[in-house]
Amino acid sequence: MKSEIYVIVHQPLSYYTLDRFGLNQNLNNKITYLNILPLIDFKTFQSYENSNFRNDNFLNFKSYSSLLDFLMKNKNNFFYINLTGKNLTSTLIEIFFSLYGGVKFEIIQPSLPLLSKQEKNLKRIFYTSKIQLYYKFRNKIRDTLQSFFYSLICKKPKISFVSNNIYFDKLNKSKLTFKINHLDYYNFHKDNKKDENQEYFCFVDQEQENSFENKLYFKSTYIPGYLARISKLLKTIENKTGLSAKIALHHRKKSIPKEFENFHCSSNNTIEIIKNSKFILSHNSTALNFAIMSKKPIILIWLEEFNSRLSKYSTMKKLEYEIDCRIINEKDNLDDIDFQKKIDNFKYNKFIENYINFNEKIALEHPWKTIDIILSRL
């Protein structure tokens, strides 16, 4: 039976988000996307808005009056999911959806694993600048209050869609729980282009000079001089290895930065660039999933500014532990670094089974395709 599905998001449309939200799939149910980014931060929304990406079912709400007009329209037999976290605007939407009898579901598709709380180095907070510390505490207080009211007011999901072993095993199986492919796993395995190892290494860009998340939550330049510093490091590695650098640009970048103009830069084909490279450089990009599935050596780049970001430390140290990759500092002497160190196949395979898919494989299908079929049957 056909149903309506409402997806609350706070991201602009791009080549990547079209795929992530299933907008490029031919689905049975009607899915409407409520983008509340303009209400959260209109300036950030404007800076990323791209006229090349439009979809009639992707609604950008630029005023609360237009949002309320939409919410006041009666809705029947529908499902909804909140992909924006526990903010006040999405809480308001969930209240309306709950009053109309909507069924809430969740998608558990983690990006990269984190260290456990016991393993985290909490002393790193003391390296944080005063302004960053102010934003951290302000955001923590705000998030705690929003989380409290969200938990008090909003329903818990009745249906869960899970993309890996670790989380599937942790879930309470008393509620409706279904397996889906991790989007990275699906995209990697549907790509049937023949691997052609070439004489280059890949740097996966994360827009760290001033990322979307930084604009949204911290309102300040994240890493001054970042692009020039990375450019210098890539040139050093080119000279040491005799290989050229290829940069897989972040999906939100609209143009090639001047600091990267001397490198081969490419957009929207990260999987292909990674598959054909000799080794991968990045910080903690989710695209490292593709590098792990490609069985490529991985080098993680640590910058001093990351001392103020516990999540950076947590993901990079977890990767170092899980797959035995190397973390280098931009100021390190690189003479003793083996950039093409032989990987540990057992650890790579274990990582894939635990964090990117399942021990027992499921049919290769876009996650939103599976979600659409299952919700049609409920």
Secondary structure, DSSP 8 states (H G I E B T S, - for coil): ---EEEEEE-----HHHHHHTTTTS--SSEEEEEE-HHHH-HHHHHHH--TT---TTEEE--SHHHHHHHHHS---SEEEEE-S-S-HHHHHHHHHHHHTT-EEEEEE--SS----TTT--GGGGGGS-HHHHHHHHHHHHHHHHHHHHHHHHS---SEEEE-SHHHHHHS-TTSEEEE---HHHHHHHH--------SEEEEE---TTS-HHHHHHT-S-SSTTHHHHHHHHHHHHHHHHS-EEEEE--TT--S--GGGTTSEEESS-HHHHHHTSS-EEESS-TTHHHHHHTT--EEEEE-GGGGG-HHHHHHHHHHHHHH--EEEETTS-GGG--TT----HHHHHHHIIIIIS-SS------HHHHHHHHHHH-
